[in-house]
Amino acid sequence: RCVEVFYIYFRAGRVEEPYVSITKKRQMPKDGYSEEIEKEVGQAEGKLCTHRSAFSRASVIQAFLGSAPQLTLQLYICVLQQEITAARSIFMVLSLLSIVYGALRCNILAIKIKYDDYDVSVKPAAYICIFLWRSFEIATRVTVLVLFSSVLQIWTLPVVLVNFFGFFFYPWILFWQSKSPFPENIEKALSRVGTTIVLCLLTFLYAGINMFCWSAVQVKLNDPDLINKSQNWYRLTVYYMLRFIENAFLLLMWYIYKTDIYLYVCAPLLVLQLLIGYCMAVLFMLVFYQFCHPCKKLFSSSVSEGLLSCFKFLCFICKPPKSTTLMDKAEVKSSENTDEAWSSSKTIDSQKGNPHQSVSSNA
């Protein structure tokens, strides 16, 4: 692909192409209006776009099936040996940047797939927000997994398998619940067995991504494009809440069972830093969807509205029932009436007992 890309790029414009294709894209709505723009795409430009899309997908595969396990293993070795060499630190930084770049490309791919009818332009502020969001999220996640596995090696495999198979079977469970027919239009040359293998590899990649961070591209097997194009805030909220709880639990287990290799480490401070780091990732994610998303004008509801509705729901849950409130008010009223009656009776008794004082007071 690289050789073909360079060959097409350097030959572009020298020979007149026999035909061009016309693409129609809509602009982002301005003042409620959206114009449709026609653009001529040559054969060479179309091939370059195809190769660029393939490179983007390959970078995602390489990041989460290659760099992510490599970074986890290298950090685990450094923790057990209590030593970080220069070469190992360089490789860990490169692996982290590779994972962050793959997650960033995954976000951009999700935006372009969901809003394919629109001319999407991503601004530098959006790239910065995504980079910070993914950096904090992936770095804290890998660190939590390494800390937990360094003290409880036996329980590492169950934790990893539950996470992986949970995300692997989740798209299949939704597909079986929808009772949709088996997808046959992925590739004409593929048989039913080949299609099943392709779908399994797709869900395998989906599970590998969700092991370390939120997958912006949501797999939907009953869709012709195999991608869920709707913006599901509920699924996003549930994922980050459960992931935060899981990270906190794993850190608690590490804190309880930590060994002598962490003798010179301030464990409470490290736990606090990791939890704050994950909260920072969530904060940059909210900033991206609220202010920097290139298609935020197309959202049916914003992040602030979603958070406001969540707070209202929590307040509704925490609010005591109406009957209990009325009973409390009735009890308070009855106690007030009892106090008033007791004070009035005391005044009458005092007046009966001291007639001269009452006469003088009346005078």
N, C-alpha and C positions, 0 to 999 in steps of 0.2 A: 504493500500500500504506500509506503514512504517513497519508493522509487517511482511509482506511478504518479503520485502527487507532484513530485518535482518535475517529472516529464511533462505533465499537463500544464503546470504553472509556467514553465519557461517557453512552452509552445503556444500559450494563449495569446491571441491577437495577431499571430503571424498568418494564419490561414483562416479564411472566411468560413464560418460554420454553415452547414447546409440548412439548418433549421434552429429555431429557438422556441422555447416554451414560455407561456405567459402565466404568471402567478398573480393571484389577487389576495392582498392583505388589507386588513382594516386598521386604521389608526386608533390610538387610544381615545376614548370619548373626551371631547372638550366642550364644556357648556352644554352637555347632554347630546351632542352630535358626534357621529363617527363617520369619517369618509373612507371610501374604499379606494385603494391605490393598486394600479396594475403595473407589473414590472416584468420586463423581458429577461429571462434567464437562459444563457447559452448552454450548450452541451458541456463545455469544459467547466463552467461554473457549477452546473448541477452535479458533475462528478466530484468536484472538490468539496461541495457541501455534503455529499454522501460519505466521502472519506473522513471529513471532519467529525461527522456524527459518529462514525465507527471508532475514531480515535477517542472521542469523549466516553463512549461506552467501555472501551478497553481500559481507559484510565480508572474508571470506577471498579472494574473487575480486578485490576492489578492492585488497587489500593486496599480493598477489603478482603481479598483472598490471598494477598501476598504481603503487603506492608503491615497490615494490622496484626496478624499473627507474629510477624518478625519483630515488631516493636514490643509486643507483649513478652516474647521470649527473651529478648535482649535485656529488657528492664528487670525481668525475673532473675536472670543470671547476675546482673549488677547488684541486686538486693541481697542475694544469697552470698555472693563473694565479698560484699561490702566494699566494692571498688568499681570506679567508673574510669575506664581508660579513655584516652583522647579519640582513638579510632572508633570505639564503641559508641561514644557520645555523638560523634559525627553521623554514624549510621542511624542512630536513634532519632536524631533531629531530621535527617532526610526521610526516614520512614514516617515520622509524624507529619511532615510537610506533604508527603505523598498521599497520606490518608485524608488530610484536610483538603487537598486539591481534588481528590476523588469525590469527597462529600460535596464540595463546591460545584463540581461539574454535575453531580447528581441533582442538586438544586436547580441549576440552570436548565438541565434537560427536562425536569419536571415542569418548569414554567413554560418552556417552548412546546412541550407536548400538550399541556392542558389548554394553552392559549395559542393553538396553531393558526387560527384564523386572523390573529392580530400581528402587527409589526412590533415585536417586542425589542426594546433597547434597554439593557441593564446598565445603570449608572455606576460610577466608581464607589459611591457611598454604599450601594447594595453589596458590592463585592467585599468591602471592608467589614460590613456587618456580618455577612455569611462567614467570612474567614475567622472573625473573633468568636462567633457563635460555635462553629465547628471545632475550633482549636480548644476552647474551654471544655466542650462536651467530650471530645475524644480523649484529651489528655487526662481528665479526671476519671473517665470510665476505665481506661487502661490501668491507671495507677491503683484504682480500687480493686480491680481484678487481680493485679499482681500482689498487692498487700494481703488480700484474702488467701490467695493460693500459696503464699510463702509460709503461712502458719497452719493452714488446714488443707493440706494437699489432698486428703482423701475426699473431701467434699467439693473440690474444684470441678471434677468431672460431672457430678450431678447438676451443679449450678449451670455449667456451660451447656449440657445436653438439654436441660429444661428450657433454657432461653432459646437455643437453636431450633429444637423441634417444635417449640411453641410457635415461633414465627414461620417455620417451614410449613406446618400444617394449617396455619390460619387462613391463607388464601384458598386452600382446598376445602376447608370446612365451609367457608362462605359460598364456594362454588357448589358444593353438594346441597347446601340449604336452599340455594336459588333454584335448584332442579332444572338448570339450563342444559341444553344439549352439549355434547363434547365438542370443543372448538376444532374445526376441520380446515379453516382457511388461513392457517399460519403460513404454510408453505405447501404449494401444490405437489412438490416432489416428495414430500414426507408422508410416510404411512402413519397409521394410528399409533404404532409403537414409537416411531420417531417423534411424533408430536408430543407424546407423553414424556419422552426423554427431554425434549426441549423445554417443556413446561416445568419439569422437575429441576432442571438446571437454572431456570429463571427464579423459581422459588428458593433454590439453594443460595443464589446470590442475594435475594431479598432477605433471607434469614441472616446471612453473613453481615450485611449492612446494619440490620437492626440490632445485632449483638453489640455494636459499638456506638451507634448513634441512630437518630430518627431517619428513616428512609423517606426522602421527599417524594420519590416515585412509588406509589402504592399499587401493588399488583392486584388486578381484578380479572380472574380467568374467564368469567362469563361475558366480558367485553370484547368486541372484535379487535381492539388495539391492545388488549391485555393490561391496560392501565386505567386506574380510577381517576377520572378527570375532574371530579368534584372536590371542593375544598372542605374536608371534614375536620372541623375544629374539635369536635368531641373526641375523635380518635387520637388527635394530637395531644389533647389535654390528658387523656387517660394514660397515654404512653409516658409522658414526662412525669406524671404523678407516681406511677408504678415504678419507673426507673429511679426516681429520687428515693422512694421508700426502700427499694432493693439496695441501692448504694449505701444508704444509711445503715441498713441491717448488716451488710457485709463489713462495713467499717466497725460496727459494734462488735461483731464476732472477732475481727482482727484485734480490736482493743482488749478484748477479754483474754484471748489466747496468744497474745504476742510473746515472742521468745526473746532471748538475750541479745539477738542481733539488733534489736531496736532499743538497746539500753541507753544510747545517747540521742534518742529521738524524742522530742516532746510530742507524745501521742495525742493529747487533747487538741493541741494547736494544729497538728497535721490533719486530724479529722475535721476540725472547723474550716481549715483552708480548702479541703477537698469539697465539702458541702457548699461553701461560699462560691467556689469555682464553678460548680454545676449550676448554682443559682445565677451566676453571671452569664452562663451559656443561655439559660432560659430568658434572661433579660435582653440579651442581644437578639435572640430570636423574635421576641415581641417587638423590639424596635424595628427589625427588618420588615415584619409583616404589617406594622402600623404605619411606617413612614417611608421605607425604602423599596418596597416591593414594586416592580415595574408595572404590575397589573392590579394595583390596589383599588383603582376606580371601578373595576369589574366585580369586586367582592360584594356579595349580598349583605354581609355584616362584617364590621371591622373587629379588630382584636379588642379595642376598648369596650365596644358593646358586648362582646362575648364575656370579658372579665366582669363587667357590670352585672350581666345576667347571672354569672356564677356567684357573685357576692350576694345578690338578692336571693338566690336559691339557698345559700348557706344561712343567711339571716332568717329565711322562712323556716329552715330546719331547726335552727337554734331557738326560735321564738317559742315561748310556752303556749300550750293550747288555750283557746278562748275561754272554755269552761273553767279551767284552773284559774285564769286571771279574774273572772267574775267571782269565783268563790273566795279568792284572796281579798278582792275589794269588799265583798260582803262581810268577811271576817273583820277587816279593818274598820268598816262602818259600825258593826255591832260593838266592837271594843271601844270605839269613840263614844257611842251612845251610852255604854255602860259607865265610862269615865265621867261623862257629863251628868248622868243620873246620880252617880256617887258624889260628885262635887256639889250638885244642887241640894242633895239630902244633907250633906255636911253643913252647907250654908244655913239651911232651915234649922238644923239642930243647934247651930251656934247662935242663931237669932233667938231661938226659944230659951236657950240657957242664959243669954245676956240681954234682957229687955232694955235696960238703961242704955247699953251701948248702941242698940238699934235705934232708940228714940233720939239719942244725941246725934247719931249719924244722919238720921232723917232730917233733924233740925239743921 
